[in-house]
Amino acid sequence: MRKRHLAAATATVAALALSGLAVVGSADAGPTTGHSTAEPHNIGLLVKEIDSYYGATQDADGVWQASADSQYAQDLARVQAGARKQIAKAAKKYHGKGDRPAVVFDIDDTLLLSLDYEKKTNYVYNDASWKEYVNKADRPAVFGTPELIAYAESKGVEVFYNSGLGESQRAAAVENLKKVGIDVNLDAGHVFLKDKANPPAYLSSCATPAAWNCTTVQYKAGTRKHIESLGHDIVGNFGDQYSDLEGGHADRTYKFPNPTYYVS
């Protein structure tokens, strides 16, 4: 379930400040629960902090962009540097025997930045406006991710995508990824999206054509388990939400910063 609350973003900002950003190698070190007896963070100040963190500015077309010299960009670079080392290590270890190393990426705010949507909706999620925004296929890349995916491919590490976007948004998602320079394994066998009308058999414990009851963790972890069953060792799992990373079926997890919304 997608929840867009600034109060939840506060917990994320606090977690980033305390940890220096990343949860690398462990999805268990999750955010706080959001329950507190202390006075919550002031929303007006929080929005300013988020703007500062991203270095948010509007371009000539009025689109909100993150700055390449922002703390956000620096934090991303630090996480990605660690991921490159793991990818190189896994590739070097693999000699054509056993499970082939693979990496799995979420899409929204892991590969494609939604800052413009968040700013223009005042961080309030609406299903119709979100789908319209996604279908424009015009989001910028999250800094460094086209290069990271190209690096994984160059090392012989197979790239998969595991997104909460719906099956009806496949064409827009693929188009947008190609626009930002991500054109690796964008076929249906590598890009996994939610198909609530015809859920795959490997999600049968929580989803049927009559009812989709999978939580985000069940859906994402179940998909990773399926990828493993195809003969892959997932050496890195990347996401901007803790729910992208929990549930196992990955050697290491990489948490990208996102203080704008929370998905349970």
C-alpha positions as CSV (number, residue, x, y, z in Angstrom):
1,M,0.0,0.0,0.0
2,R,1.3,3.4,-0.9
3,K,1.2,6.0,1.8
4,R,2.3,9.5,1.2
5,H,2.6,11.3,4.5
6,L,5.1,14.0,5.5
7,A,5.1,12.6,9.0
8,A,6.5,9.4,7.5
9,A,9.0,11.4,5.6
10,T,10.2,12.9,8.9
11,A,11.2,9.5,10.1
12,T,13.1,8.9,6.9
13,V,15.0,12.2,7.2
14,A,15.9,11.4,10.8
15,A,17.1,7.9,9.9
16,L,19.2,9.4,7.1
17,A,20.8,11.9,9.4
18,L,21.6,9.3,12.0
19,S,22.9,6.7,9.7
20,G,24.7,8.8,7.1
21,L,22.1,7.5,4.6
22,A,22.4,4.0,3.5
23,V,21.3,0.6,4.8
24,V,23.9,-1.4,2.9
25,G,23.8,-5.1,3.3
26,S,20.9,-5.2,5.6
27,A,17.2,-4.5,5.2
28,D,16.5,-5.2,8.8
29,A,17.7,-1.9,10.1
30,G,14.5,-0.2,9.1
31,P,13.0,3.2,9.9
32,T,11.2,4.1,13.1
33,T,7.6,3.0,13.5
34,G,6.3,6.6,13.3
35,H,4.7,6.4,16.8
36,S,6.0,8.9,19.3
37,T,4.9,10.9,22.3
38,A,7.2,13.8,21.3
39,E,5.9,16.7,19.3
40,P,6.3,15.9,15.6
41,H,8.6,17.7,13.2
42,N,7.0,21.0,11.9
43,I,5.7,20.3,8.4
44,G,6.7,23.7,7.0
45,L,10.3,23.3,8.2
46,L,10.4,19.7,7.0
47,V,9.4,20.8,3.4
48,K,12.3,23.3,3.5
49,E,14.7,20.6,4.7
50,I,13.6,18.3,1.9
51,D,14.1,21.1,-0.7
52,S,17.5,21.8,0.7
53,Y,18.4,18.1,0.8
54,Y,17.6,17.7,-2.9
55,G,18.9,21.1,-3.9
56,A,15.4,21.4,-5.5
57,T,15.2,24.0,-8.3
58,Q,12.8,24.5,-11.2
59,D,14.2,24.3,-14.8
60,A,13.2,26.5,-17.7
61,D,10.1,24.4,-18.2
62,G,9.0,24.7,-14.6
63,V,10.0,21.1,-13.7
64,W,11.4,20.5,-10.3
65,Q,14.9,18.9,-10.5
66,A,17.4,17.7,-7.9
67,S,20.8,19.3,-8.0
68,A,23.9,17.3,-9.0
69,D,25.9,18.8,-6.1
70,S,23.1,18.3,-3.4
71,Q,23.5,16.1,-0.4
72,Y,21.0,13.8,-2.0
73,A,23.4,13.3,-5.0
74,Q,26.3,12.8,-2.7
75,D,24.5,10.2,-0.6
76,L,23.5,8.3,-3.8
77,A,27.0,8.3,-5.0
78,R,28.3,6.9,-1.7
79,V,25.7,4.0,-1.8
80,Q,26.4,3.3,-5.5
81,A,30.2,3.2,-4.9
82,G,29.7,0.4,-2.4
83,A,27.4,-1.4,-4.8
84,R,29.9,-1.3,-7.6
85,K,32.5,-3.0,-5.3
86,Q,30.0,-5.8,-4.5
87,I,29.0,-6.2,-8.2
88,A,32.7,-6.4,-9.2
89,K,33.4,-8.9,-6.4
90,A,30.5,-11.1,-7.4
91,A,31.4,-11.0,-11.1
92,K,35.0,-12.0,-10.4
93,K,33.9,-14.9,-8.2
94,Y,31.5,-16.3,-10.8
95,H,33.2,-18.7,-13.3
96,G,30.2,-19.9,-15.3
97,K,29.3,-22.5,-12.6
98,G,26.3,-22.3,-10.3
99,D,23.8,-19.5,-10.1
100,R,24.6,-16.4,-12.3
101,P,24.9,-13.2,-10.3
102,A,22.0,-10.7,-10.7
103,V,20.9,-7.3,-9.5
104,V,17.3,-6.2,-8.9
105,F,16.1,-2.6,-9.1
106,D,12.9,-0.9,-8.0
107,I,11.9,1.8,-10.5
108,D,10.0,4.7,-8.8
109,D,12.6,7.0,-7.1
110,T,15.2,4.3,-7.4
111,L,15.8,4.7,-11.1
112,L,13.3,7.5,-12.1
113,L,13.0,10.6,-9.9
114,S,9.4,11.8,-9.0
115,L,10.4,15.0,-7.2
116,D,8.4,17.2,-9.6
117,Y,5.2,15.2,-8.8
118,E,5.8,15.4,-5.1
119,K,6.4,19.2,-5.2
120,K,3.5,20.0,-7.4
121,T,1.0,17.8,-5.4
122,N,2.4,19.1,-2.0
123,Y,3.4,15.5,-1.2
124,V,-0.2,14.3,-1.4
125,Y,-0.7,11.1,-3.4
126,N,-3.6,10.7,-5.8
127,D,-3.9,7.5,-7.8
128,A,-5.3,9.2,-10.9
129,S,-2.8,12.1,-11.0
130,W,0.1,9.6,-10.3
131,K,-0.9,7.4,-13.2
132,E,-1.1,10.4,-15.5
133,Y,2.3,11.5,-14.4
134,V,3.9,8.1,-14.9
135,N,2.3,7.8,-18.4
136,K,4.0,11.0,-19.5
137,A,7.2,8.9,-19.4
138,D,9.2,12.1,-18.7
139,R,10.8,11.6,-15.3
140,P,14.6,12.2,-15.0
141,A,17.0,9.5,-13.9
142,V,18.0,9.1,-10.3
143,F,21.6,10.3,-10.3
144,G,24.1,7.6,-11.3
145,T,21.7,4.8,-12.0
146,P,22.1,4.5,-15.8
147,E,25.8,4.2,-15.2
148,L,25.3,1.7,-12.4
149,I,23.2,-0.5,-14.6
150,A,25.6,-0.3,-17.5
151,Y,28.4,-1.2,-15.1
152,A,26.5,-4.3,-13.9
153,E,25.9,-5.4,-17.4
154,S,29.5,-4.9,-18.4
155,K,30.5,-7.2,-15.6
156,G,28.2,-9.9,-16.8
157,V,25.7,-9.4,-13.9
158,E,22.1,-9.8,-15.1
159,V,19.8,-6.9,-14.5
160,F,16.2,-7.3,-13.3
161,Y,13.5,-4.7,-12.4
162,N,10.9,-5.3,-9.6
163,S,8.4,-2.4,-9.5
164,G,5.1,-1.7,-7.8
165,L,3.9,0.0,-11.0
166,G,0.9,-1.8,-12.7
167,E,1.1,-3.9,-15.8
168,S,-0.9,-1.2,-17.6
169,Q,2.0,1.1,-17.1
170,R,4.6,-1.1,-18.7
171,A,4.9,0.8,-22.0
172,A,5.4,4.1,-20.2
173,A,7.9,2.7,-17.7
174,V,10.0,1.1,-20.5
175,E,9.8,4.3,-22.6
176,N,10.9,6.5,-19.7
177,L,13.8,4.2,-18.8
178,K,15.1,4.3,-22.4
179,K,14.8,8.1,-22.4
180,V,17.2,8.4,-19.5
181,G,19.7,5.9,-20.9
182,I,18.6,2.7,-19.2
183,D,18.2,0.2,-22.0
184,V,19.2,-3.1,-20.5
185,N,16.9,-6.1,-20.3
186,L,13.6,-4.2,-20.6
187,D,11.7,-7.3,-21.8
188,A,8.9,-8.9,-19.9
189,G,11.2,-11.6,-18.6
190,H,13.3,-9.0,-16.7
191,V,10.8,-6.2,-15.9
192,F,8.3,-7.4,-13.2
193,L,5.2,-5.3,-12.6
194,K,2.0,-5.9,-10.7
195,D,-0.5,-7.8,-12.7
196,K,-3.5,-7.9,-10.5
197,A,-5.8,-9.3,-13.2
198,N,-3.5,-12.2,-14.0
199,P,-1.1,-12.6,-11.1
200,P,1.8,-15.1,-11.6
201,A,1.6,-18.5,-10.0
202,Y,4.6,-17.8,-7.7
203,L,2.4,-15.3,-5.9
204,S,-0.5,-17.6,-5.5
205,S,-0.2,-17.5,-1.7
206,C,-1.4,-13.9,-1.6
207,A,-2.8,-13.2,-5.1
208,T,-5.5,-14.7,-7.4
209,P,-7.4,-13.2,-10.3
210,A,-10.3,-12.6,-7.9
211,A,-8.3,-10.9,-5.2
212,W,-4.8,-9.3,-4.8
213,N,-3.8,-9.4,-1.2
214,C,0.0,-9.2,-1.4
215,T,1.7,-6.7,0.7
216,T,4.6,-4.8,-0.9
217,V,7.1,-7.0,0.9
218,Q,5.3,-10.2,-0.2
219,Y,5.1,-9.1,-3.8
220,K,8.7,-7.9,-4.0
221,A,10.3,-10.8,-2.0
222,G,8.1,-13.3,-3.9
223,T,9.3,-11.9,-7.2
224,R,13.0,-12.1,-6.1
225,K,12.4,-15.7,-5.0
226,H,11.1,-16.4,-8.5
227,I,14.2,-14.7,-10.0
228,E,16.4,-17.0,-7.9
229,S,14.4,-20.0,-9.1
230,L,15.5,-19.1,-12.7
231,G,19.1,-19.8,-11.7
232,H,20.3,-16.5,-10.3
233,D,22.0,-15.3,-7.2
234,I,20.8,-11.8,-6.4
235,V,24.0,-10.1,-5.2
236,G,22.3,-6.7,-4.9
237,N,18.8,-5.5,-4.3
238,F,18.1,-1.7,-4.8
239,G,15.2,0.4,-3.6
240,D,14.2,3.7,-2.1
241,Q,11.7,2.0,0.4
242,Y,12.5,-0.4,3.2
243,S,9.6,-2.5,1.8
244,D,11.6,-2.8,-1.5
245,L,14.3,-4.6,0.5
246,E,12.7,-6.7,3.2
247,G,11.8,-10.3,2.9
248,G,15.1,-11.8,2.0
249,H,16.2,-13.4,-1.3
250,A,19.2,-11.0,-1.8
251,D,22.8,-11.2,-0.6
252,R,22.9,-7.4,0.0
253,T,20.4,-4.6,0.0
254,Y,21.0,-1.0,-1.0
255,K,18.7,1.8,0.3
256,F,18.6,4.9,-1.8
257,P,17.4,8.1,-0.1
258,N,13.8,9.2,-0.4
259,P,12.4,11.6,2.3
260,T,9.2,12.4,0.3
261,Y,6.9,9.4,1.0
262,Y,6.7,6.0,2.6
263,V,5.4,2.8,1.2
264,S,4.5,0.0,3.7
